């Protein structure tokens, strides 16, 4: 920067103010250009300082990114302000990076969002690749399995919520209603049972505040994020609300988590581990004399936060997409119900053990995951070390976006990708055939920790509700759009349906 001062001092003697400002801008842009690492992937040109932000703000950013891959190839670069982000497109490239080269591409960026809401990068979702992350991910999975995670014993909790959800739907009678919040409540209560050891009544005031905070935080759109990337814009009316919404979400949920942690410590019994909090309390107590341990209250709080937010949102949004496509495709819904009733009748509760007997239902849920793609650009990765990939040099810590939409909507693999067609996942004998190109939970070492739980919830909730109800478009209502909302997740725009009880 001493060179800049010399330039400005000289400019005062030989040029007017506009010339000085122009010279300063040229110097800064040249300086930034020279600081950029060499041999990065190519990418679209952006605006000075802003990069490609304004281009991505138009429409759905994952669609724009998919189009850019046609020009710049499956590995290209975009600029979000001064941040360089490498975008991966297509199954082969993604599998190579996230699975075959998993350790190189399994960190997390220390981006402005993380700096705002989790500056210490604790927990599981935002934690960088390394020993603490590996240790807590492994411990959390072991603890979850200890009390039923991934086992049929957990189905009891899901079925309990399914019955409660059915009762809420019955209250609607023949009136049109939006099923979104009901599904959110049910799915979130399953997470509460695992993390806190208990569920809420849906009209509980504390539960309502938590769900309201979750809704506000996850509706955080692209324009709201601009003020996160450029803190000076937080002073601009309207733009500064975005960061505050995120902080409010964090504050509301973390305050509840601290309350639950304090309560669990007071009633802790090492012979009766009730939930995930108890597991962490036990482990933290066992490491009290270890000065190097990461099993602290702060770390535990962020692990619980990650479990609560991720577990509540992703599954409920997938189910919301499922009900949208059922009311838009009554013939497909009828076929699902025929299969459910042939296996379960009208009264037998569903179990994941029935999945193999319901290939069409399984195909429908796979098609929902493909066409809805609730995390179109997955969760941002980062390189864990300096990496050479496809002939390009990608420095350590560079943000990496796997564009899942480019795989799920690849017309070469999925002809007419905008059409809802469960037949894509059935063989000539009508049996379900898995397709690795559908990967809603991600790939590699960072694959979603809650994958087993989510698959269990989706199957049990979906089959139990279609076992007891037919969902229809309200009479005279216009067909809802399948164009989603571009928020933190890709979710359907609000729509209403009518639930017709079955015998």
N, C-alpha and C positions, 0 to 999 in steps of 0.2 A: 504493500500500500504506500510505501515511501515514494515509489515511482509516480503514483497517482498525484501525490502532493506536489511533486516537482512539476508535473504537467499542468496542474491547476495554477500554480504560482506563475509559471511562464505565460499561461493563457491570459492572466489578468493584465499583463503588460502589452500583449499584442492582439487581443481580440475582445470583442464585445461579449455581453452576457449570453445571448443565444448561441454564439459560436462556442463559448466555454461549455455550456450545457451539452451541446451536440458532441463536442470532443470527449466530455466525460462519459456520455452514453456509449460512444464508440469504444472508449477504453474499457468500460465495464463489460460490454458484450464480448470484446476480444479476450479480456481476462477470463471470463467464464468459459469461453470456447476453449482456451488453452488449458484450463483446468480439467476439461472433460477427458476421461480415460480414452485411450486409443483402441481402435479395432472393435468398437461396439457394434452390435447389429444395426442395420439401416432402419429407418422409420420415417413417418410423415414429418414434414417441417411444421414447426409451431411458432407461436408469437414470442417475442422477447419477454423474458421473465415468466410469462404464463405458460409457455410450452403448448401442449395440446389440450389444455383444460377446456377452452371454449368450444373446441370441435366435439369433445366428448359430452358436453352439456346438452347437445342437441339430440333429442330422441333417446334411444336406449344405447348406452355406451358399449355394451357387449356386441350389438349389431354392427356398430361402427368398427369395433376392433376386428370382427370377423371379416368385414369388407377389406380392411387394411391388409390382412394376411394375404389376400389375393394379389396385392401389389408388391408387398415387401417380403413375402415368404412366411413360413411357419414360425420363424424366430425373428422378431423385430423389436424395435425400441420406441417407446413414447416418452414424452416429458410431461410431468405434472409439476409445474413450477420448475424448481431446480432439481427435482427428483427424477432420476432415470429409472424407468420401469421396463423390464423385458417381458414381452407377451409371448406365450407359447400357444400355438394353435394346432389342432389335429391330434388324433389319438397317438400316432407313432412317436411324434416329438414329445408329447406329454408323458407317455409311458417311459421313454428313454430317460427323460430328465428326472421324473418323480419316483420311478421304480428302480431302473438300472443304475441311475446316478443319484439315488435317493439322499445319500448323506451330503451331497453337494448342494441340493436344492430343498433342504428341509428346515431352514431357519425361518425367522420372521423378521420383517423390516422394522427398524425403529422409526416408524413414520410419524407424521404429525398427530394422527388419531391416537396412536399408542402413547405418544408423549403427553397427550391431553388427559386420557382416562386411566392409563396404567404406566406411569413414567418409570417405575422400577421393573417393569416387564415380568411381573410375577404370574403365577398360574400355569395354565397349559396352552391356551389358545395363542397368547401373545409372546410367550417365553421363547427366547432364542434357542437354537439347537445346541444341546450340550448336556452335561451331567444332571443339573437340577431338573431340566425338562424331562429327561429320560426317567429319572428317579420318581418324579411325581406322576407321570403318566402310568408307569408300571404299578406304582402303589395304588393309584386310584382304580385301575382295572382289577387288581387283586382284591381290593376292598369291596368293589361292586359285586364281584363274583361271590364273595363271602356270604352276602345276603340276597342272592338270587339273580343277579344281573346275568342275562343270557341263558337263564334256566326257566323251566316251566313254572317254578314257584312265583316268579314275577308276574306271570299272566294273571294271577289272582288280583293283583293291584290294578292291572289294566282293565280286567273285566269289571271290577268294582266301579271304576270310573265310567266304563261303557254303560253300565246300568244307570248311573247317575245322569249321564248325558242323555240317555233315552227318556228318562223322566222329564228332563228339561224340555226336550223336543215335544213330548206329549202335551205339555202345557200350552203349546202354540196352537193346538187344534188345527183348524184348516186355514189359519191366517199365514200370509207370507212373512218370512222372517230371514234375518241374516244369521247364518250358522257359525260365522267366524269366531266370535267371542266364546260361544259355547264349546267349540272344539279346542280353542286355546285354554280354556279353564280345565277341561278334562286332561289334556296332555300335560299341562303345567302341574296338575295335581299328582300325576304319576312321578314327575321329577321331585316334587315335594316329599312324596312318600319315601323315595330313595335317599334324598339328601337330608331331610329333616325328620323322617320317621313318622310323619303324619300328613293328612290331607286337610284341605279347607272346604268348608261349605261355600258354594259359588257366590252367595250373597254376603259373605264375610267382608267387613269393611277393610281390614288389612289386606286381604287377598285382592279386593277390587283396586286398592291403591297400587299394589304391585303390578297388576295386569295393565292398569292405565299407564304406569311408568314405562312398562315394556312396550306398549303400543307406540307411545310418543318417541321413544328412543329408536325403535326399528323402522319408523316411518321417515327417518332422517334421510333426505334426498340429496342429490348431487350438489344443488345450489347451497344447501345447508353446510356441505362439506368444504366449500370454497373458503369460508372464514376459518376453518381449521387449518388449512394449508397456508393461508395468508392472514396471520393474527391481526394485522393492522385493520383488516376489514371487519373485525368484531365490533368496531365503533360505528359501522354503517348501520342505520336502522333497518331491521329485518334480517340482515345477514348474521348479526351477532347472536341470534337466537339459537342457531344450530349447535354451536359448542355448548351453550348453556343447557340445552335439552339433553345432550349426552351426559353432562355432569350431573344433572338432576336424576337421570336414570341410574347412574352409578350410585349416587348418594342414597336414593330411596331403597334400592335393593341391598346395598352393602350395609345400611343401617339395620335392616331386618336380619341379615346374615350374622352380624355381630351380636344382635339380641339372642338369636338362636344358639350361637356358639357359647355365649355366657350361660344360658340356661342349661345347655348340655354339660358344661363343666360342673355345674352344681349338682346335677343328677347322675353323673357318670358312674357306671359300674363296669369294670373291666370284664366281668363275666356275662355281661348282657350288652353286646354291641348292636345298637338299634338301627344305625344308619351310617351314612358316609361321614357325618360330623363326628360321631363317636369313634369311628376308625381313625380319623385324624387326631382327635384328642388323645387317644391311646398311643399313637405313634409319637406325637409331640412330647408326651410325658416320658416316654422311653428314651428320648434323645435330649433331655433337658441339660445334661452335663456336656453335650457336644457343642463346642463353640462354633463349629463350622456348619452345623446343620441348617438346612433350608426349611425344615419343618417348624415353621413359626406361625403365629396367628395371622400375620399379614399374608403369607403365602397361602395358608389354608383358605382364607377369605376369598382370594382371587380364584382358587381352584373351584370353590363352591359357586362363585359368581359365574364362571365359565360354564359349569354344568347346568346351572339354572337357566341362563339366557339362551345358550345354544340348544339345550334340550327342549325348552318351551317353544321356541320359534320355528325351527326347521320342520319338525314333524307336523305341527298344526297347519303350517302353510301348505305343505304337501297334501294334507287331507282337504284343505280348502280348494286346492286345484282339482282334487279328485271329485268332489261334489259338484264343482262347476262343470266338469266334463260329463258327469252322469246326467245332469239335467239337460245338457246340450245333445246327448246321445242316448235317448231313452231305450233304443234297441240294445245297446251295449249293456246298459244297466239291467235290463230284463234278462239278458243272458247270464250276467254275473249272479243275479238272484236265483235263477234256475239252477245254477251249479251249487250255490250255497245251500239251497233247500234240498237238493238231491243228496248232499253229504251230511248236513246238520239238521235238516227239518226246520221247524220254526222255533224250537225251544232249546236245542242242545247248544251250549256255549262254544264258540270257536276256540281253537288252540293252534299254535304254530305247527303242531303235529299234523294238522289237516292241510297244510300248504301243498304238500305233494299230491293231494287228492283234488286240488282246485287250480289246475293249470291256467284256466282262463282268467280267474281272479288275479292270480300272480302276474299274468301278462298285462292286465289292465293297470295294476299298480306300477309295474315297470314302465309302461307307456306314460303314466302320469309323471313319474320322476324324470323321464326323458323330455317330454314336451314342455313341462313346467319349468324345469331347471331352476330351482329356487336360489342357487348360488351360481349365477352364470359365469363369473370369473373366479369361482372357488373362494378360498380364503388366501389372501396374498402370502406368497412364500418369499424367501430371500436366500441368496447364496450364502452358505456357511463358510466358504473360503473362496479365494480367487479361482475362477473356473474357466476352462476353455470348452466351448460347446458349439458344435456345427461351424467351426472355423472362427468363432468370435470369442473375444476375451470379455468375461463378465466378472467385475471385481467383487470381492467379498462384501456382503451386506446389500447388494443390489436387489431391489424389489422385483419379484417375478410373479406375473399373473397367468395362471393356467386358464385359458378360455374354454371352459367346459361346454359353453353354448356351441362352439365351433365343432365339437365332437357330436353332441346330442342332436344337432340340426345339420349334420353333414349329409347333403343330398346323395353323395356317392354311396354312403353306407345305409342311410335311411331315406329312400325315395319319397318324395312329397313330404318333407319333414314337418310341415305345418298341419298335417292331417292327423287326427287322433285315431290310431290304428293298432290295437293290441295284437293283431295277427302277426305283427313283426316278430313277436317273441313266441310263436307257436310253430312246431314242426308239422310235417304232413299228416301226422297221426293226432294232431291237436294237443301234443304235450309241450309243456313249457320248456323253452331253451334259453338259457342264460346268455347274455351278450355283454362282453367286457367293455363295449363302447358306451354303456350306460353306467356312469360312475358318480352318482350324486353325492357320495360321501368322500370323494377325492381318491387319491392314490398314494402309495408309498408309506414311509414312516409316519407321515402326518395325517394319515387317513382318519376320519372322524372317530373319536373314541367311543361315541354312543351309537355306532352303526347297528350293533345287535339289538339294542333297545329300540331304536327307531324302526327297524324292520318289523319287530314284534308288535309295536304299537300300531303301525300302519295296517298290518294285516288284521289284527284283532278288532280295532276300532271300525275299520272299513267293513269287514264282513259282518260284525255284530249289528251295525246300523242298517246295512242293506238287507240283513236277515229280517228286520222288524219294520222297515219303512221303505216306501218308494218315494224318491225325491223328484219333484216336478217343477217346471217353470210356472210361476203364478199365471193364472189365466189372463190373457190380454197383455202380458208384460213383454217388452222387447227383449230379444235375446241378448244376454250379457256378452261383453267383449272378451276375447281370450288374450287381448293385449294386456300385459301385466304392468304393475307399478314398479318403477325403477328406484327402489329405496335401498336399505341395507340388504334386504332380500328381494327376490323377484316374486311378487305375490299378485293374485288376481285383484282387479278392482272390485269394490263391494258389489254384491249381488244378493238378491233374495230368492228363496225357494219355498216350496210347500212340501210338508212331510205327510204322506198318506200312510197311516198304520196298516200293517198286514195282519192276517189272522194269527 
